[in-house]
Amino acid sequence: MRDLPLPVKIHMLGLVLAAVMLGVILLPRSHLPHGEQLLLALVLTALMVATGLWQVMVSKRDMTLEFSAVFAAILLFDPGVAMLIASIGSLTSCVLVRKSFFSTTFNAVSVALAVGCAGLVLSVGGGADAIRLDEPTHLALALAAALVASLVTTINVHVSYALETARPLFSMLREEQWKAEALVFCLEFVFGLLIAMLATSMPWAVVLFAVPLYASHAVVKNQERSRRRAQEALVHTEDKLARAQRIAHVGSWEWAAGGDGMMWSDEIYRILGYEPRSCSAIHREYLERVHPEDRGRVRQTLDGALVTSKPFDIEYRVVRPDGSERHVYVRGEVERDGTDSPVRLLGTMHDITKRKALEQQLSYQAYHDALTDLPNRALFTDRLEAAFSRISRHGGEVAVLFLDLDGFKRVNDELGHEAGDALLREVSSRVKKCLRPHDTVARLGGDEFVLLLDGGVDEEQAARVAERIIEVVGVPHIISGRRARVGGSVGIALSRAESSPDGLLREADVTMYEAKRGGKDQYRFYGASDDPPATRIASP
């Protein structure tokens, strides 16, 4: 009660005052029951309690049939007495089902007001004592009284709910399922007439209404328990499926063929970068999340599946609202109706971003040296073959330079393998700076490096690169606080018409050893008969 909005509390206070004032007016004018009438009042009160506790279902809605007993009290007793019966019955049933104080008070006051207003309508025909249910005029008056009681209750409930939720009253009234309400009202009106007629001729028979009421309630409750168990099992299964999809990063989807509506599981929302159920699942939004470079291919795959009805699978990228990309693998199939027309597409989406990253990492590691992060022999061979393929079509020359470090073993033995590894990384960094962006330097293993000069290279350019490399490699290195120096011997092989990738690499390797035998810190070209002075680099 404390948590209710102030307008709801004011409305409740108004209802209480109105019910008290109406009771003060009507009760002194009513004849208090005694004898059989008192017994009948108690039976109707008990019947109200029973109908409040035992519910049956009508048109998929709860119907307590409490109004039937209330309506019978309106027809059989003076308005003041009927208000007492209805109030006591409502209070008792609410207390037994442990409703809140607000709900208990509201129900009791609301039913008292409804009964009082209905009694005033009946008073036009002379009151309950003068009503004869076998006369059409009196029956119409009873129907009017029932409509007034139902209308008062409905308005009170909707006004209270509108004040509590801050929703427009007329909007709530428009949303009400009036057909179901009318069916419930008619049934309760008929039951009320039957109770009143039986009470007039055979008061003891009123108790028999509790038997079918309880039987109906028991059947409904049993069905409700079965439905609840089935629903709980379904929810449990769906929850397990959702957890499995979340763990496996696999979501399910459906698309109505030819329409824009889709169904996404929670994991689909997560893969696309949304909170589950945070936006509408529509085909247009789905395609907008596909990477622009892949969108045409995805659209073509989906349209093709609708035509051929064949299962499909496709990998593509999706772009999340925050700009990040995910790689997904989608599988699907087409569902058709009896006329072989496509009804919908349904399938799964698997987030394979981590797998793609691992594949790229493994691919990178397969083609790069783990120590220096330079290309390895396999990648160098691929690039060399690609270079030969280009020059066979467009002409030109390439050069392969084979570099072997002089004095590396001494550094490795004196300073240790960790220092040797650091030295190799430093040499790799220096050599890379001597090359153009489209050239390649690779580590073949140990202290051997090989370089590919691609794109219009000649002997003079190859010589300048070799000189620069020998120069930067010969600059002393500071490793673990100690000064270390190595040199470099370079063999150079320029491509010729009869050259092959493997042959050119072998020629550079052989020439490197010739340069090493001729002295330290020098380079030599393959096929040179002697060493011209330019091939010699002075030691610093």
C-alpha positions in Angstrom: 0.0 0.0 0.0 2.9 2.3 0.8 4.4 1.8 -2.7 1.2 2.8 -4.5 1.0 6.1 -6.4 -0.8 8.9 -4.6 -3.7 9.0 -7.2 -4.4 5.3 -6.6 -4.6 5.9 -2.8 -7.0 8.9 -3.4 -9.1 6.8 -5.7 -9.2 4.0 -3.1 -10.2 6.4 -0.4 -13.0 7.8 -2.6 -14.3 4.3 -3.2 -14.3 3.5 0.5 -16.2 6.7 1.4 -18.7 6.1 -1.4 -19.4 2.5 -0.3 -19.7 3.6 3.4 -22.1 6.4 2.5 -24.2 4.1 0.2 -24.3 1.5 3.0 -25.4 4.1 5.6 -28.2 5.1 3.2 -29.4 1.7 2.2 -28.9 -0.5 5.3 -31.4 1.3 7.6 -34.0 0.9 4.8 -33.4 -2.8 4.5 -35.1 -5.7 6.3 -32.5 -7.8 8.1 -32.9 -11.5 7.3 -34.0 -14.0 9.9 -35.0 -17.7 9.9 -34.8 -19.2 6.5 -33.7 -15.9 5.0 -30.8 -15.7 7.4 -29.8 -19.3 6.5 -30.1 -18.4 2.8 -27.9 -15.3 3.3 -25.2 -17.5 5.0 -25.4 -20.0 2.1 -25.0 -17.3 -0.5 -22.1 -15.8 1.4 -20.4 -19.3 1.6 -21.1 -19.7 -2.2 -19.5 -16.4 -2.8 -16.4 -17.6 -0.9 -16.3 -20.8 -2.9 -16.7 -19.1 -6.2 -13.9 -16.7 -5.3 -11.6 -19.7 -4.5 -12.5 -22.0 -7.3 -12.1 -20.7 -10.8 -13.1 -22.1 -14.2 -12.0 -21.0 -17.6 -14.3 -19.4 -20.2 -12.9 -18.2 -23.5 -9.3 -18.5 -22.2 -10.1 -16.2 -19.4 -10.5 -16.7 -15.6 -14.2 -16.6 -14.5 -14.8 -16.9 -10.8 -18.6 -17.0 -11.0 -18.5 -14.9 -7.9 -20.8 -12.4 -9.6 -23.5 -15.1 -10.0 -23.8 -15.4 -6.2 -23.6 -11.6 -5.9 -26.4 -11.2 -8.5 -28.5 -13.8 -6.7 -28.1 -11.8 -3.5 -29.2 -8.6 -5.3 -32.4 -10.4 -6.5 -33.2 -12.0 -3.2 -32.4 -9.4 -0.6 -32.7 -5.7 0.0 -29.8 -3.6 -1.3 -28.2 -3.0 2.2 -28.3 -6.7 3.1 -27.0 -7.7 -0.4 -24.1 -5.2 0.2 -23.2 -6.9 3.5 -23.3 -10.4 1.9 -21.2 -9.4 -1.0 -18.6 -7.5 1.2 -18.3 -10.4 3.7 -18.0 -13.0 0.9 -15.4 -11.0 -1.0 -13.3 -10.2 2.1 -13.3 -13.9 3.2 -12.3 -15.3 -0.2 -9.5 -12.6 -0.5 -8.2 -13.4 2.9 -8.2 -17.2 2.2 -6.1 -16.8 -1.0 -3.8 -14.3 0.9 -4.3 -11.3 -1.4 -2.7 -8.0 -0.4 -4.4 -5.5 1.8 -5.0 -3.2 -1.1 -6.5 -6.0 -3.3 -8.7 -7.3 -0.5 -10.0 -3.8 0.4 -10.4 -2.8 -3.3 -12.4 -6.0 -4.1 -14.7 -5.7 -1.1 -15.4 -2.0 -1.7 -15.8 -2.4 -5.4 -18.3 -5.3 -5.1 -20.2 -3.4 -2.4 -20.6 -0.3 -4.6 -21.7 -2.5 -7.6 -24.3 -4.3 -5.5 -25.6 -1.0 -4.0 -25.9 0.6 -7.5 -27.7 -2.5 -8.8 -30.0 -2.5 -5.8 -31.0 1.1 -6.6 -31.9 0.1 -10.2 -34.1 -2.8 -8.8 -35.8 -0.3 -6.4 -37.4 1.2 -9.5 -39.5 -1.9 -9.8 -40.3 -2.0 -6.1 -37.2 -3.7 -4.8 -36.2 -7.4 -4.4 -39.5 -8.4 -2.8 -41.5 -7.2 -5.8 -39.3 -8.7 -8.5 -40.9 -11.7 -10.3 -38.4 -13.4 -12.6 -41.1 -15.1 -14.7 -42.3 -11.7 -15.9 -40.4 -10.2 -18.9 -40.5 -6.6 -17.5 -39.0 -7.7 -14.2 -36.4 -9.9 -16.1 -35.4 -6.9 -18.2 -35.0 -4.8 -15.0 -32.9 -7.6 -13.5 -30.7 -7.6 -16.6 -30.3 -3.8 -16.3 -29.3 -4.2 -12.6 -26.7 -6.8 -13.6 -25.3 -4.6 -16.4 -25.0 -1.6 -13.9 -23.2 -3.8 -11.4 -20.8 -5.2 -14.0 -20.2 -1.7 -15.5 -19.4 -0.2 -12.0 -16.9 -3.0 -11.3 -15.3 -2.7 -14.7 -14.9 1.1 -14.5 -13.4 0.9 -11.0 -10.8 -1.7 -12.0 -9.7 0.1 -15.1 -9.5 3.5 -13.4 -7.4 2.1 -10.6 -5.1 0.3 -13.1 -4.8 3.4 -15.3 -3.8 5.5 -12.3 -1.3 2.9 -11.2 0.4 2.5 -14.6 -0.2 6.1 -15.9 -1.8 4.8 -19.0 -4.8 6.5 -20.7 -8.1 5.0 -19.5 -9.8 5.1 -22.9 -6.8 3.4 -24.5 -7.1 0.6 -22.0 -10.9 0.3 -22.6 -10.2 0.0 -26.3 -7.8 -2.9 -25.7 -10.2 -4.8 -23.6 -11.5 -8.1 -25.0 -15.2 -7.2 -24.9 -16.4 -10.4 -26.6 -14.9 -12.5 -23.9 -16.2 -10.2 -21.2 -19.7 -10.4 -22.7 -19.6 -14.2 -22.7 -18.5 -14.2 -19.1 -21.2 -11.7 -18.1 -24.0 -13.8 -19.9 -22.9 -17.0 -18.1 -22.7 -15.3 -14.7 -26.1 -13.6 -15.3 -27.7 -17.0 -16.2 -26.1 -18.7 -13.2 -27.3 -15.9 -11.0 -30.9 -16.3 -12.2 -30.8 -20.0 -11.6 -29.5 -19.6 -8.1 -32.2 -17.0 -7.3 -34.9 -19.2 -8.7 -33.8 -22.3 -6.8 -33.4 -20.3 -3.6 -37.0 -19.2 -4.0 -38.5 -22.7 -4.3 -35.8 -25.0 -2.9 -33.3 -23.0 -0.8 -31.4 -26.2 0.1 -30.6 -26.8 -3.6 -28.4 -23.8 -3.7 -25.7 -25.8 -2.0 -25.6 -28.2 -4.9 -24.1 -25.4 -7.1 -20.8 -26.0 -5.2 -20.5 -29.6 -6.6 -20.3 -28.8 -10.3 -18.3 -25.7 -9.5 -15.7 -27.6 -7.6 -15.6 -30.4 -10.2 -15.1 -27.8 -13.0 -12.4 -26.1 -10.8 -10.6 -29.5 -10.2 -10.6 -30.3 -13.9 -9.3 -26.9 -14.8 -6.6 -27.0 -12.2 -5.5 -30.4 -13.3 -5.3 -29.1 -16.9 -3.5 -26.0 -15.7 -1.0 -28.1 -13.8 -0.4 -30.3 -16.9 -0.1 -27.2 -19.1 2.3 -25.6 -16.6 4.5 -28.7 -16.4 4.6 -28.8 -20.2 5.4 -25.1 -20.4 8.1 -25.4 -17.7 9.6 -28.4 -19.7 9.5 -26.3 -22.9 11.1 -23.3 -21.2 13.8 -25.6 -19.7 14.5 -27.1 -23.1 14.6 -23.7 -24.7 16.9 -22.4 -22.0 19.2 -25.4 -22.4 19.2 -24.8 -26.2 20.0 -21.1 -25.7 22.9 -22.0 -23.4 24.2 -24.5 -25.8 24.0 -21.9 -28.7 25.7 -19.3 -26.5 28.5 -21.8 -25.7 29.0 -22.9 -29.3 28.4 -19.5 -30.7 25.7 -20.9 -33.0 22.4 -19.2 -33.5 19.2 -20.2 -35.4 17.2 -18.1 -37.8 14.1 -18.2 -40.0 13.0 -16.0 -42.9 9.5 -15.9 -44.4 10.1 -16.3 -48.1 9.3 -13.1 -50.0 8.8 -11.1 -46.8 10.9 -9.0 -44.5 10.1 -10.7 -41.2 12.7 -13.0 -39.6 13.1 -14.9 -36.4 16.5 -14.7 -34.6 17.6 -16.7 -31.6 19.3 -14.8 -28.8 22.7 -15.9 -30.1 22.0 -14.4 -33.5 21.4 -11.1 -31.8 24.7 -11.4 -30.0 26.7 -12.4 -33.1 25.3 -9.3 -34.9 26.2 -7.1 -32.0 22.8 -6.5 -30.4 21.3 -7.3 -27.0 18.8 -10.1 -27.4 15.3 -8.9 -28.4 16.6 -5.3 -28.5 15.4 -4.7 -32.1 13.1 -6.2 -34.7 14.4 -9.2 -36.6 14.0 -8.1 -40.2 15.6 -9.3 -43.4 16.6 -5.7 -44.4 18.5 -5.2 -41.1 20.1 -8.6 -41.5 21.5 -7.7 -45.0 22.7 -4.3 -43.7 24.9 -6.1 -41.2 26.6 -8.1 -43.9 30.0 -6.6 -45.0 29.5 -4.5 -48.2 32.0 -6.7 -50.1 30.1 -9.9 -49.2 26.5 -8.6 -49.4 26.0 -9.3 -53.1 27.3 -12.8 -52.7 25.0 -13.5 -49.7 21.9 -12.1 -51.5 22.7 -14.2 -54.6 23.0 -17.3 -52.4 19.7 -16.8 -50.7 17.9 -16.0 -53.9 19.4 -19.0 -55.6 18.3 -21.3 -52.7 14.7 -20.1 -53.2 14.8 -21.0 -56.8 16.6 -24.4 -56.6 15.4 -25.5 -53.1 18.9 -26.9 -52.4 20.6 -26.6 -49.0 23.3 -24.0 -49.0 26.3 -22.9 -46.9 28.3 -19.8 -47.1 31.0 -17.9 -45.2 31.0 -14.1 -45.0 31.7 -11.2 -42.7 29.2 -9.2 -40.7 29.8 -5.6 -39.4 28.5 -4.9 -35.9 27.0 -1.5 -35.0 30.3 -0.6 -33.2 32.2 -1.2 -36.5 33.9 -4.5 -35.5 33.8 -7.4 -37.9 32.8 -11.0 -37.3 33.3 -14.0 -39.6 30.2 -16.3 -39.8 29.4 -19.6 -41.4 25.8 -19.9 -42.4 23.9 -23.1 -43.4 20.3 -23.2 -44.4 17.5 -25.0 -46.3 14.2 -24.1 -47.9 10.9 -25.3 -46.6 8.1 -25.6 -49.2 4.3 -26.1 -49.0 2.2 -28.7 -50.8 2.2 -26.7 -54.1 6.1 -26.7 -54.0 6.2 -23.0 -53.4 8.9 -21.8 -50.9 7.4 -20.9 -47.6 10.5 -20.0 -45.6 14.2 -20.4 -45.2 15.6 -21.6 -42.0 19.1 -22.3 -40.8 22.0 -21.6 -38.4 24.7 -19.0 -38.1 28.1 -20.0 -36.5 30.5 -17.3 -35.3 33.8 -18.6 -36.7 35.8 -15.4 -35.9 38.1 -17.2 -33.5 38.6 -20.0 -35.9 39.4 -17.6 -38.7 41.9 -15.8 -36.5 43.5 -19.1 -35.5 43.7 -20.1 -39.2 45.3 -16.8 -40.1 47.7 -17.1 -37.2 48.7 -20.6 -38.2 49.0 -19.6 -41.8 51.2 -16.7 -40.8 53.4 -18.9 -38.6 53.7 -21.4 -41.5 55.2 -18.7 -43.7 57.2 -16.6 -41.2 60.2 -17.2 -39.1 59.3 -17.4 -35.4 62.4 -15.6 -34.1 62.7 -12.6 -36.5 59.1 -12.5 -37.8 60.6 -12.4 -41.4 59.2 -14.5 -44.2 60.6 -18.0 -44.2 61.8 -20.2 -47.1 58.3 -21.2 -48.1 57.0 -17.7 -48.4 60.2 -16.5 -50.1 59.9 -19.3 -52.6 56.2 -18.3 -53.3 57.2 -14.7 -53.9 60.2 -15.6 -56.1 58.0 -17.8 -58.3 55.4 -15.0 -58.5 58.2 -12.7 -59.6 59.3 -15.1 -62.3 55.7 -15.4 -63.5 55.5 -11.6 -63.9 58.8 -11.2 -65.7 57.8 -14.0 -68.1 54.7 -12.0 -69.1 56.0 -8.5 -68.9 59.8 -8.7 -69.0 62.3 -7.3 -66.6 64.8 -8.8 -64.1 64.9 -9.8 -60.5 67.9 -10.3 -58.2 68.4 -12.7 -55.3 70.9 -11.7 -52.6 72.2 -14.4 -50.2 73.5 -13.0 -46.9 75.5 -14.9 -44.4 76.8 -13.3 -41.2 80.5 -13.4 -40.5 81.5 -13.9 -36.9 78.1 -14.8 -35.6 79.2 -18.1 -34.1 81.8 -16.3 -32.0 79.1 -13.9 -30.6 76.8 -16.8 -29.9 79.4 -18.8 -28.1 80.7 -15.9 -26.0 77.5 -14.2 -25.1 75.0 -17.1 -25.2 72.1 -18.1 -27.4 69.8 -15.4 -26.0 72.3 -12.8 -27.1 72.6 -14.5 -30.4 68.8 -14.4 -31.0 68.8 -10.7 -30.1 71.5 -10.1 -32.6 69.6 -11.9 -35.3 66.5 -9.8 -34.6 68.5 -6.6 -34.8 70.2 -7.6 -38.0 66.8 -8.4 -39.5 65.5 -5.0 -38.6 68.5 -3.2 -40.1 68.3 -5.2 -43.4 64.6 -4.5 -43.8 65.3 -0.8 -43.8 67.6 -1.2 -46.8 64.8 -2.5 -49.0 61.9 -1.0 -50.9 58.4 -1.9 -49.8 57.9 -4.5 -52.6 61.2 -6.2 -51.9 61.5 -9.2 -49.6 64.0 -10.3 -47.0 63.6 -13.8 -45.5 65.5 -15.9 -42.9 66.4 -19.3 -44.1 67.7 -20.5 -40.8 70.8 -20.0 -38.5 72.5 -16.8 -39.7 71.5 -17.0 -43.3 69.2 -14.5 -45.0 68.0 -14.2 -48.6 66.7 -11.1 -50.3 64.5 -10.7 -53.4 64.8 -7.4 -55.3 61.8 -7.3 -57.6 60.7 -4.9 -60.3 63.2 -3.4 -62.8 66.4 -4.2 -60.9 69.9 -4.1 -62.6 73.4 -4.9 -61.5 74.2 -1.4 -60.3 71.1 -1.3 -58.1 71.8 -4.8 -56.7 75.3 -3.7 -55.8 74.1 -0.6 -54.0 71.7 -2.7 -51.9 74.5 -5.2 -51.1 76.9 -2.4 -50.1 74.3 -0.9 -47.9 73.5 -4.2 -46.2 77.1 -5.0 -45.5 77.5 -1.5 -44.1 74.5 -1.6 -41.6 75.2 -5.1 -40.6 78.8 -4.2 -39.7 77.8 -1.4 -37.4 78.6 -2.7 -33.8 75.6 -4.0 -31.8 75.0 -3.5 -28.1 73.7 -6.9 -26.8 73.0 -7.3 -23.0 75.2 -4.2 -22.4 78.1 -5.7 -24.3 79.5 -4.6 -27.7 79.3 -7.2 -30.5 80.2 -6.9 -34.1 79.4 -9.2 -37.1 80.1 -8.8 -40.8 78.3 -10.0 -43.8 79.1 -11.9 -47.0 76.6 -11.4 -49.9 76.2 -13.5 -53.1 74.2 -11.9 -55.9 72.4 -13.6 -58.8 70.5 -11.7 -61.5 67.8 -13.5 -63.5 68.4 -14.4 -67.1 66.2 -15.8 -69.8 67.2 -19.4 -68.9 66.9 -18.8 -65.1 64.5 -20.6 -62.8 63.5 -19.7 -59.2 65.3 -22.7 -57.7 68.3 -22.2 -59.9 68.6 -18.5 -59.1 68.5 -19.1 -55.4 71.1 -21.8 -55.7 73.3 -19.5 -57.8 73.1 -16.8 -55.1 74.0 -19.4 -52.4 77.1 -20.6 -54.3 78.2 -17.0 -55.0 77.9 -16.1 -51.3 80.3 -18.9 -50.4 82.7 -17.6 -53.0 82.5 -14.1 -51.5 83.1 -15.5 -48.0 86.2 -17.4 -49.2 87.5 -14.2 -50.8 87.4 -12.3 -47.4 85.0 -10.7 -45.0 82.4 -8.0 -45.6 82.2 -8.3 -49.4 79.7 -9.2 -52.1 80.1 -11.0 -55.4 78.0 -11.5 -58.5 77.3 -14.9 -59.9 79.5 -15.6 -62.9 82.1 -12.9 -62.2 85.6 -14.3 -63.2 87.4 -12.2 -60.7 86.7 -9.7 -57.9 86.6 -6.1 -59.1 87.5 -3.5 -56.4 83.9 -2.3 -56.1 82.9 -5.6 -54.6 85.1 -5.1 -51.5 83.7 -3.2 -48.5 86.3 -1.8 -46.1 85.9 -2.9 -42.5 85.1 -0.1 -40.1 
